[in-house]
Amino acid sequence: MDSDLKTIKSLLLLGASAFIFALTGAGVATYAFFDISEGAKVSHLEFGVDGGGSLLLGLKENLSGDITYYQEVDDETLSRHYPSYSPGASLSPVSSMMRDSWLLPSFDLNTGFPVFYGDYGEYDDPTSPRVARQGYIQFEAYFLSDEDGYLYLGQDTGITPLEEENRAKEEEKELPDGTLDKVVEGVRVSFLSCLGYQILDCRGGEKATYAGPLDINGDGYREIDSSGREILYGEYEGEPVFGEPLSEEAINPDGTKSAKGSRPLLEEESAQNGLTFAKEESKTLEELTNPGTTSTVSAAPIAKLSANVPERTVITIYLEGWDKEVNDLVEDGSFSLKLEFNALLMPLSA
């Protein structure tokens, strides 16, 4: 059978077509997991389905569990299905780190949900972050096609900073032009289906490193343990190497400072000693897009579509706390996010 395309166009409009981040900070960028005073304001979320009724997006009824299918889904409809969602909901930095701790062979892709981890408290175990129960947008979508095929992202998917709003905020806060636009670098969208787990980085930037020293208490200095060594947080393997106590404070490339008398992490020496940091396994838009010009699966599909069988896909919109652009200088950053899905219709492989 020749391949064909049917398209679902999903436009997410947040905060008057934007996510709006209101963050606390001292005016100097701190590395990852910044504090949030109010969170990302989500004021509008809308889905539009284009496929002539042959490709639909379904949501479960809150009480009965029955699936209702739509070609268009707005805030009111989504809130009815998911009462926990409402316009003005907040986002907080979370992380998709440590996926191997939950995405095990025994994990049920048909019923399970991805796990995200929150920021660290001053007395938390540095290598065992708390599971995040909130701070992200997550819902189950059921894609229904009248033919077999695979679900991909469309080429119109993208994320765009709202420059006019960002420039106004930058002027108000006396920030350099373009500072708030960087918030888009930290946004991720993940998809969990029977085919597995995919993470979209719309901008396709540098993959986040899931470990490093942090300034937890907000005093501008990396945290240290009782022996004066900088604390290494996150997901890593091997043993770090530390330097001698500093005779004076030092400023690090990530904007944090190492306090006088502390023993700083020596990254190069640690790497030579076998220390490795876990890396984000995200994909670019190109890696999740199939234009439908071939009859082979040439990119990573989001889901497998069996004719007239609803395919469950858990969609999560979140801010990756370990992304280097996620810091307290992107407060009030605004952007718009558009998701377009394409169904490539073809016989399914085993």
C-alpha positions, 0 to 999 in steps of 0.5 A: 500500500502506498503511504499516506498522510493524515494530520493532527495539528495541535497548537498549545497557547499558554499565557495569552499564547505563552508560558510565562515564567516568574522566577526568583533570583539575585540577578546572577545566573545559577546553575540549574534547578532555579527557584520559582516564586509563582511558576509558569502561568498556563492560561490557554491550551488548545488542540485542533484536529485536521483529518476529516474525522479519520484521525481523532484525538480522544480524552477519557471521561473523568468519572466513567473512563470512557473515551470521547473523541474530538477534532478540537479540544480547548481549555474547557474541554481539557479541564473537564477531562482533567480537573487538575488542569486549569488555565493559570496552572503553574510549571516548576523545573523538574527533570527526566533524569534516572529514567532507568530507575522506572523504565524497566522491562517490567514497566507497563507501557500501556498503563504506566506514566513517566517519572520526573524528579524535582529540585533538591532541598538543602538536606536531601540525598544528592543522588536520590532526588524527590519524585515530582508530583506536580509542576508539569502538564501531563495527560493521556491522549488517545489517537484513533485512525481508521487505518494502520500506521505510525504517529509522528510529529509534523514539520510545523511543530516548533517553539517560539519566544514571544519577543514583544512581551519579552522585550518589554519585560527586559526593559522593565528589569534592565536585562540585555535584549534576548535574555528572556528568549532563552527560556525556550531552550529548557522546554521539553515535550515527552511522549510515552506509548507502546513503542517506548519513551521519547523526549522532544527538544524543540530547539535541538540544543545541547543535551542536558547533563544530569549531574553537577554541583548546585547552589541549593540555599541560594547564597551564590555558592556551591554547596559543600559537605562537612569536609569542605568538598563540593557536593555532586548532585544528580546521576553519575558513575565513578568517584569525583576528584576534589582540589585543595582548599581554595585560598579565595573564592572562585567564580565557575563557568556556570555562574556559581561561586566556590567558597573560600576554603572549599575543596572544588570539584576538579572536572578534568581530573575526575573524568580521568578518574572514571567519573561520568555524568548521565546525559539527557536522551532527547531527540530533535524535531527532525528525528521525530518527523516523517514527511511521508514521502517513503513507505519505510519507517525512517524516523522515530515514531511516537506511537503505533496506530492499529486500525480503529484501536485507540492508541494511548500516548502520555504527553508531558510538557515540562521544563528540564531543570538541568538544562544550562539555560534554565536559570534565574535570568529567564524570569518572565520569559514567554513563548508559544509552542505548537505541536503537529502530529502526522499519521503515516499510514502503512502496514505495521511491522511486527 
